[in-house]
């Protein structure tokens, strides 16, 4: 029995050990070489060779495996990605290696500020291929700008054919026109002047009118760009809005003309079943003081709170009677508002008259003293003279003889 079994195994052994192998599976980034890649079965004892994929190179280990009794030997080959190494240095440019330098990676090349690629505007990307970097070395040239846009009724300087990066151009308008927009533009990194050029406008605001209000200080017409006026409300009115107005580029007053509204009553009636009393409101605001021929120089602005102070000064040629500084006391100014008036004309007239009369009197006295009236009297009344003169005549004749 044992002998028969041994003989049977001896006959079947060659058949079992001669089993074929299926197509082998390699490691990462490799494949079978040549015609072996097309076969599905391989006879016992067959050797096949692996090769690294495109863009990869061998990192060591045998590339050959063998089929033995239906099984392949272990794959020892190691494949890794090719490395393109650093790219050429770009003058006036920068290279971004954030993806690395191995096969399939991309580098991004940009020009430095003030420079741009010749013939293109976008950043340049170059791929690492099987044979190295797939692209040429780009060239970065300095940014320049052509002549900036001209504007109507205006000019710019300096005036050249070509402008360098960040070079500044200044615009100006003809006389009596106002520049709207940026006065300066510069050559930007895209080869254009930024921001947009300005325009030249005629700016003139209309005469401001505030009902129940008066102009107190500021510009006089015509009102050009940035002209400023200050208003205040008349007695019994309170201002809603800003007292100071500025003529803006759109020929409108900013922030908008105020309104003068009637001031609310400052007293409050309290009625009981037996008596009616009137109570004065304490701490009330004061209205703007109206002082003819005077102007505000310092202090609070409307609304004037309790204890607020203001100081006024008379205009040239006017004299103040009263105190220049006022204090708001429970809705009333203290002391009373001063007045501004010119010098007393009556006194001046009297002074001039006295001077004229004095001159006339002095003149007449001089004439009497120097004998002018006596000469006239002698001419008018011949043969008549004063006794003193006749008494003196003989003496004169004796003296002459």
C-alpha positions in Angstrom: 0.0 0.0 0.0 2.7 2.4 1.0 4.7 1.6 -2.1 1.7 2.2 -4.4 1.0 5.6 -2.8 4.6 6.7 -3.3 4.6 5.7 -6.9 1.4 7.7 -7.5 2.9 10.9 -6.0 6.0 10.4 -8.1 3.9 10.4 -11.2 1.7 13.4 -10.3 4.4 15.6 -8.9 5.6 17.1 -12.1 2.1 18.0 -13.1 1.4 19.9 -9.8 4.7 21.9 -9.7 4.4 23.1 -13.3 1.4 25.4 -12.5 1.3 28.8 -14.5 1.2 32.3 -12.9 -1.3 35.1 -13.5 -0.1 38.6 -14.5 1.9 40.1 -11.6 1.1 43.3 -9.8 4.0 45.7 -9.3 4.7 48.4 -6.7 3.7 52.0 -7.0 4.6 54.0 -10.1 5.8 51.0 -12.1 4.5 48.6 -14.9 5.6 45.5 -16.8 8.0 46.2 -19.7 7.4 45.5 -23.4 5.1 42.6 -24.4 4.7 41.2 -20.9 2.2 44.0 -20.2 -0.2 42.3 -22.8 -0.1 38.8 -21.3 -2.5 37.4 -18.7 -0.8 34.0 -17.9 2.9 33.1 -17.5 4.4 29.6 -17.5 6.2 28.3 -14.5 9.8 29.6 -14.4 9.0 32.7 -16.5 10.8 35.9 -15.5 9.3 39.3 -16.2 10.8 42.8 -15.7 9.2 46.0 -14.3 10.0 49.6 -15.3 9.2 52.8 -13.5 6.5 55.0 -15.0 7.1 58.2 -17.0 8.4 60.9 -14.7 9.8 58.4 -12.2 13.2 56.8 -11.8 14.5 53.7 -10.0 15.5 54.2 -6.3 17.1 50.7 -6.0 16.0 47.1 -5.9 15.7 44.4 -8.6 13.3 45.0 -11.4 13.0 41.2 -12.3 10.6 38.7 -10.7 10.1 34.9 -11.3 7.1 32.6 -11.6 7.5 29.5 -9.4 4.7 26.9 -9.0 2.1 29.6 -9.7 3.5 32.3 -7.5 5.7 35.3 -8.3 8.7 36.3 -6.3 8.6 39.5 -4.4 8.9 42.8 -6.2 12.1 44.6 -5.0 12.1 47.6 -7.3 11.4 51.1 -5.8 10.3 54.0 -8.1 10.3 57.7 -7.1 9.4 61.0 -8.9 12.0 62.7 -10.9 13.3 66.0 -9.5 13.7 69.0 -11.9 15.8 70.9 -9.4 15.7 74.7 -9.1 14.6 76.8 -12.1 16.9 79.5 -13.6 17.1 82.8 -11.7 14.6 85.4 -13.0 16.1 88.9 -13.1 13.7 91.4 -11.5 11.3 88.5 -10.7 10.4 85.9 -8.1 9.7 82.1 -8.2 7.2 80.4 -5.9 8.2 76.8 -5.2 5.2 76.0 -3.0 4.5 72.7 -4.9 8.1 71.6 -4.9 10.4 70.7 -7.8 9.4 67.1 -8.5 7.6 65.6 -11.5 4.1 67.2 -11.9 4.8 70.2 -9.7 4.4 73.7 -11.0 6.3 76.8 -10.2 4.8 80.3 -10.4 6.9 83.2 -11.6 6.0 86.8 -11.0 7.8 90.0 -11.7 8.8 92.4 -8.9 6.8 95.5 -8.3 7.4 98.0 -11.0 8.2 95.3 -13.6 6.1 93.2 -15.9 6.5 90.3 -18.3 7.3 91.0 -21.9 4.3 90.1 -24.0 2.0 88.9 -21.2 0.3 90.3 -18.0 -0.5 87.1 -16.0 1.9 85.3 -13.7 3.8 82.6 -15.6 3.5 78.9 -14.5 6.0 76.2 -15.6 5.5 72.4 -15.2 8.2 69.9 -14.1 8.1 67.2 -16.8 9.9 63.9 -17.5 12.8 65.8 -19.2 12.9 68.8 -16.9 11.1 72.1 -16.7 8.7 72.6 -19.6 9.0 76.3 -20.3 11.4 79.2 -21.2 12.9 81.7 -18.9 10.6 84.8 -18.8 11.8 88.4 -19.0 10.6 91.1 -16.6 10.9 94.7 -18.0 10.3 97.9 -16.1 6.8 99.3 -16.2 6.3 102.5 -18.2 3.2 104.7 -18.9 2.3 106.6 -22.0 1.1 110.3 -21.9 -1.8 110.7 -19.4 -5.3 111.7 -20.5 -5.8 115.4 -21.3 -8.7 117.3 -19.5 -10.9 120.1 -20.8 -10.0 123.6 -19.6 -6.9 122.2 -17.8 -3.4 121.0 -18.3 -0.8 118.7 -16.6 2.9 118.6 -15.8 5.5 117.4 -16.5 4.7 116.7 -20.1 6.8 113.9 -21.5 6.5 111.0 -24.0 7.1 108.2 -21.5 6.8 108.1 -17.7 8.4 105.6 -15.3 6.8 103.5 -12.7 5.2 105.6 -9.8 6.1 108.9 -11.6 3.6 111.6 -10.6 1.7 114.0 -12.9 0.0 117.1 -11.5 -3.2 118.5 -13.1 -4.3 122.2 -12.9 -7.3 124.1 -14.2 -7.6 127.4 -16.0 -8.3 130.5 -13.9 -11.7 130.7 -12.1 -12.3 126.9 -12.5 -12.1 124.4 -9.7 -10.4 120.9 -9.9 -12.8 118.1 -9.2 -11.1 114.8 -8.3 -7.5 113.9 -7.6 -5.0 116.6 -8.4 -2.2 114.0 -8.7 -2.1 110.7 -10.7 0.8 108.3 -10.9 2.0 105.6 -13.2 0.8 102.3 -11.8 2.1 98.7 -12.1 -0.3 97.9 -15.0 1.1 100.7 -17.2 -1.8 103.2 -16.7 -2.2 106.3 -14.7 -4.3 106.0 -11.5 -6.7 107.3 -10.3 -8.8 108.7 -13.1 -7.9 112.2 -14.2 -9.9 115.1 -12.6 -12.3 117.5 -14.3 -12.4 121.3 -14.3 -15.7 122.8 -13.1 -17.3 126.2 -12.4 -18.3 126.2 -8.8 -20.6 129.0 -7.6 -23.2 128.6 -4.8 -26.3 130.7 -4.8 -26.8 133.5 -2.2 -27.8 131.7 0.9 -31.1 132.8 2.5 -32.3 131.7 5.9 -35.7 133.0 6.8 -35.7 134.8 10.1 -31.9 134.5 10.2 -29.0 136.8 9.4 -25.5 136.5 8.0 -23.0 137.3 10.8 -19.6 136.4 9.3 -17.8 134.7 6.5 -17.4 135.1 2.7 -19.2 137.6 0.5 -20.6 136.9 -3.0 -19.7 135.5 -5.4 -19.5 132.2 -3.4 -16.8 130.0 -4.9 -15.5 126.6 -3.8 -15.0 126.3 0.0 -16.6 129.7 0.6 -17.9 129.8 4.2 -20.7 131.7 5.8 -22.1 131.8 9.3 -25.7 132.5 10.2 -27.7 133.1 13.4 -31.4 133.3 14.1 -33.1 136.5 15.0 -34.6 137.2 18.4 -37.3 134.8 19.4 -36.1 132.0 17.0 -34.0 128.9 17.5 -31.7 127.4 14.9 -32.3 123.8 13.6 -29.2 122.8 11.7 -25.6 124.0 11.4 -24.8 127.7 11.6 -21.7 127.3 9.5 -22.2 126.5 5.8 -19.5 125.6 3.2 -19.8 125.9 -0.6 -18.9 122.4 -2.0 -17.8 121.2 -5.4 -21.4 120.5 -6.5 -22.2 124.2 -6.0 -24.4 123.4 -3.0 -24.2 124.6 0.6 -23.1 121.9 3.0 -24.3 120.4 5.3 -27.5 122.3 4.2 -29.0 125.6 5.1 -30.4 125.7 8.6 -33.9 126.8 9.7 -34.9 129.3 12.2 -38.0 128.2 14.1 -39.9 130.1 16.7 -38.5 129.6 20.2 -40.8 127.6 22.6 -42.2 129.6 25.5 -39.9 129.9 28.5 -42.7 130.2 31.1 -45.1 127.6 32.4 -48.6 128.2 33.8 -49.7 126.3 37.0 -53.4 126.4 37.7 -55.0 125.4 41.0 -58.6 125.6 42.2 -58.0 128.9 44.0 -55.1 130.7 42.3 -53.2 130.9 39.0 -49.4 131.5 39.1 -46.7 131.9 36.5 -43.4 130.1 37.1 -40.3 131.1 35.3 -38.4 128.1 33.8 -34.9 127.8 35.3 -31.9 126.7 33.3 -33.6 127.7 30.0 -31.4 128.3 26.9 -30.8 131.9 25.7 -31.5 133.0 22.2 -28.7 134.4 20.0 -28.0 138.0 21.1 -28.8 140.5 18.3 -26.4 143.5 18.5 -26.4 145.9 15.6 -23.0 146.7 14.1 -21.3 144.1 16.3 -19.9 140.6 15.7 -19.3 137.5 17.8 -15.6 136.9 18.6 -15.6 134.0 21.1 -17.8 132.0 23.5 -20.6 129.5 23.1 -22.6 128.8 19.9 -26.4 128.3 19.7 -28.1 126.8 21.6 -26.7 128.8 24.5 -27.1 126.8 27.7 -27.4 128.2 31.2 -24.2 130.0 32.3 -22.9 130.1 28.8 -20.9 133.2 27.9 -20.3 135.1 24.7 -18.2 138.1 23.8 -19.0 140.6 21.1 -17.0 143.5 19.5 -18.2 146.5 17.6 -17.3 146.9 13.9 -14.7 149.4 12.9 -16.0 153.0 13.4 -18.4 152.1 16.1 -18.1 152.4 19.9 -19.6 150.0 22.4 -21.8 151.2 25.2 -22.2 148.4 27.8 -20.3 145.2 28.6 -18.8 143.1 25.7 -19.2 139.8 27.6 -22.6 138.4 28.3 -23.8 135.4 30.5 -26.9 133.3 29.9 -29.0 133.4 33.2 -32.2 131.4 33.1 -33.0 132.3 29.5 -31.9 135.9 29.7 -28.5 137.6 28.9 -26.8 139.3 31.7 -26.0 142.2 31.8 -28.2 143.8 29.2 -27.1 143.7 25.6 -24.6 146.5 24.7 -25.1 148.9 21.8 -22.6 149.9 19.0 -22.9 153.5 17.7 -20.7 155.9 15.8 -19.2 159.1 17.5 -21.7 161.8 18.5 -22.3 164.0 15.4 -23.9 166.8 17.4 -20.8 167.2 19.5 -18.6 167.1 16.4 -20.7 169.8 14.8 -20.5 172.1 17.8 -16.8 171.6 18.0 -16.3 172.5 14.4 -18.6 175.6 14.8 -16.6 176.8 17.8 -13.4 176.4 15.9 -14.7 178.5 13.0 -16.0 181.2 15.2 -12.7 181.3 17.1 -10.8 181.8 13.9 -13.2 184.7 12.8 -12.8 186.4 16.1 -9.1 186.2 16.1 -9.0 187.6 12.5 -11.2 190.6 13.4 -9.2 191.4 16.5 -6.1 191.4 14.4 -7.6 193.8 11.9 -8.7 196.3 14.6 -5.3 196.1 16.2 -3.4 196.9 13.0 -5.6 199.9 12.1 -7.6 198.6 9.2 -10.8 200.0 10.6 -9.3 203.5 11.3 -8.1 203.7 7.7 -11.6 202.9 6.5 -13.1 205.5 8.8 -10.7 208.2 7.5 -11.7 207.5 3.9 -15.3 207.5 4.7 -15.2 210.7 6.8 -12.6 213.1 5.5 -11.6 216.1 7.6 -12.8 214.4 10.7 -10.4 212.8 13.1 -10.1 212.1 16.6 -9.0 214.9 19.0 -5.9 213.1 19.7 -4.9 213.2 16.1 -5.6 217.0 15.7 -3.7 217.8 18.8 -0.7 216.0 17.5 -0.7 217.8 14.1 1.2 221.0 15.2 3.8 218.9 16.8 4.2 217.0 13.6 4.6 220.3 11.6 7.2 221.6 14.0 9.0 218.5 13.8 9.0 218.7 10.0 10.2 222.3 9.9 
